[in-house]
Each structure stands twice: as C-alpha cells, then as structure tokens.
C-alpha cells in the first residue's frame, strides 16, 4: 500500500516526465524544418513541407484536380477555404479534410484534391 507521501512523489515524477516528453516533442517539431506559415495553401510531395510544391487556387471551389505526383504533407492558412484530399484520382478513394489552418504530414499519399468552404 502506498503512503500519501509516496503517491505525491509518484505524481511529481509522472508530471516531470510528461513535461520532459512534451518538451522533446516540441523540439522535434521545430527541428523538422517546415517552411514558414504563410497565407494560402501548399501541397508538398515530401513530408514536413519538403519536395515539389503544388499551390491550389483557394477561390476554385468544388473543382476536382488530379495531382501530377502524390502529395505527403500540407500547409494551409486561410479563413474561408479548406482542402479535401483524396487517395485516388478524380477525387475518389479515401479522403482527408484540412480545415482552414493546418500544417501536417498526411496519413497516406494523396492523388487528387478539391477546395471547399471552411466549416
């Protein structure tokens, strides 16, 4: 059976470890080298904003666009539009929606996209 003092030490050790892991995670994210966040949308062929860049027209709502090569990461900063990405050509297959402020690696390579209104 734990005494109140032992429970307190365990809680303090857990909190310290959590803070250290969060700090390491934040350092790794900064070290990844994402391009600076800027207005618009950017689709990258590599992870963490690397590789060939495709810049969707955020005013072209609803039109499906096939990509010349798969994309693996996205960065978007726009208050009125977001991007839906699809694993298949012609906006078919598994889909992923960006939101209007996103900087992330995609779970799978995406082959097509369409611009939609931000919700």
C-alpha positions as CSV (number, residue, x, y, z in Angstrom):
1,X,0.0,0.0,0.0
2,X,1.3,3.4,-0.9
3,X,1.5,6.2,1.7
4,X,0.3,9.7,0.8
5,X,3.9,10.8,0.6
6,X,4.8,8.0,-1.9
7,X,1.7,8.9,-4.0
8,X,2.9,12.5,-4.1
9,X,6.4,11.5,-5.2
10,X,4.9,9.3,-7.9
11,X,2.6,12.1,-9.2
12,X,5.6,14.6,-9.2
13,X,7.8,12.1,-11.1
14,X,5.0,11.5,-13.6
15,X,4.4,15.2,-14.1
16,X,8.1,15.8,-14.6
17,X,8.4,13.0,-17.2
18,X,5.4,14.3,-19.1
19,X,6.8,17.8,-19.2
20,X,10.1,16.5,-20.5
21,X,8.4,14.4,-23.2
22,X,6.3,17.3,-24.3
23,X,9.5,19.5,-24.5
24,X,11.2,16.9,-26.6
25,X,8.2,16.6,-28.9
26,X,8.1,20.4,-29.4
27,X,11.8,20.4,-30.2
28,X,11.4,17.7,-32.7
29,X,8.6,19.5,-34.4
30,X,10.6,22.7,-34.7
31,X,13.7,20.8,-35.9
32,X,11.6,19.2,-38.7
33,X,12.1,22.4,-40.7
34,X,8.6,23.3,-42.0
35,X,8.5,26.3,-44.3
36,X,7.3,29.4,-42.6
37,X,3.5,29.5,-42.4
38,X,2.1,32.0,-44.9
39,X,-1.3,32.8,-46.4
40,X,-2.7,30.3,-48.9
41,X,-2.4,26.5,-49.4
42,X,0.6,24.5,-50.3
43,X,0.7,20.7,-51.0
44,X,4.1,19.1,-50.8
45,X,5.3,15.8,-52.4
46,X,7.5,15.1,-49.3
47,X,6.8,15.0,-45.6
48,X,7.3,18.1,-43.4
49,X,6.8,20.5,-46.2
50,X,9.6,19.2,-48.5
51,X,9.7,18.3,-52.1
52,X,7.7,19.7,-55.1
53,X,5.1,22.2,-54.2
54,X,1.6,22.5,-55.6
55,X,-0.3,25.7,-54.8
56,X,-4.1,25.2,-55.0
57,X,-6.3,28.1,-56.1
58,X,-8.4,28.6,-53.0
59,X,-11.0,30.5,-55.0
60,X,-11.7,27.5,-57.2
61,X,-14.4,25.8,-55.0
62,X,-15.6,22.3,-55.8
63,X,-13.5,21.5,-58.9
64,X,-11.6,18.2,-58.6
65,X,-7.9,18.4,-59.5
66,X,-5.6,15.4,-60.2
67,X,-2.1,15.9,-59.0
68,X,1.0,15.3,-61.2
69,X,2.6,13.4,-58.3
70,X,1.3,12.2,-54.9
71,X,1.4,14.7,-52.0
72,X,2.6,13.7,-48.5
73,X,2.1,17.0,-46.5
74,X,0.0,20.1,-46.5
75,X,0.2,23.7,-45.1
76,X,-2.8,26.0,-45.3
77,X,-3.7,29.3,-43.7
78,X,-7.0,30.7,-45.0
79,X,-10.1,31.8,-43.1
80,X,-12.6,30.8,-45.7
81,X,-11.4,27.7,-47.6
82,X,-10.0,24.3,-46.8
83,X,-8.7,21.4,-49.0
84,X,-10.1,17.9,-49.3
85,X,-7.5,15.5,-50.4
86,X,-8.2,12.0,-51.9
87,X,-6.2,8.9,-52.2
88,X,-7.4,8.1,-55.7
89,X,-7.5,10.1,-58.9
90,X,-10.7,12.1,-59.8
91,X,-11.4,12.7,-56.1
92,X,-12.1,9.1,-55.3
93,X,-10.9,6.8,-52.6
94,X,-10.1,7.7,-49.0
95,X,-10.5,11.4,-48.2
96,X,-8.9,13.7,-45.7
97,X,-10.0,17.3,-45.0
98,X,-7.6,20.0,-44.0
99,X,-9.5,22.7,-42.1
100,X,-8.5,26.3,-42.8
101,X,-5.3,26.3,-40.6
102,X,-3.2,23.2,-41.0
103,X,0.4,22.2,-41.1
104,X,0.8,18.4,-41.1
105,X,2.0,15.3,-42.8
106,X,-0.8,13.3,-44.4
107,X,-1.6,9.8,-43.3
108,X,-1.4,8.4,-46.9
109,X,-0.1,9.7,-50.2
110,X,-2.9,11.7,-51.8
111,X,-3.6,11.9,-55.6
112,X,-6.3,14.5,-56.1
113,X,-8.0,17.4,-54.2
114,X,-10.8,19.9,-54.3
115,X,-11.2,23.3,-52.5
116,X,-14.2,23.5,-50.2
117,X,-15.6,26.2,-47.9
118,X,-14.2,26.1,-44.4
119,X,-16.6,24.9,-41.8
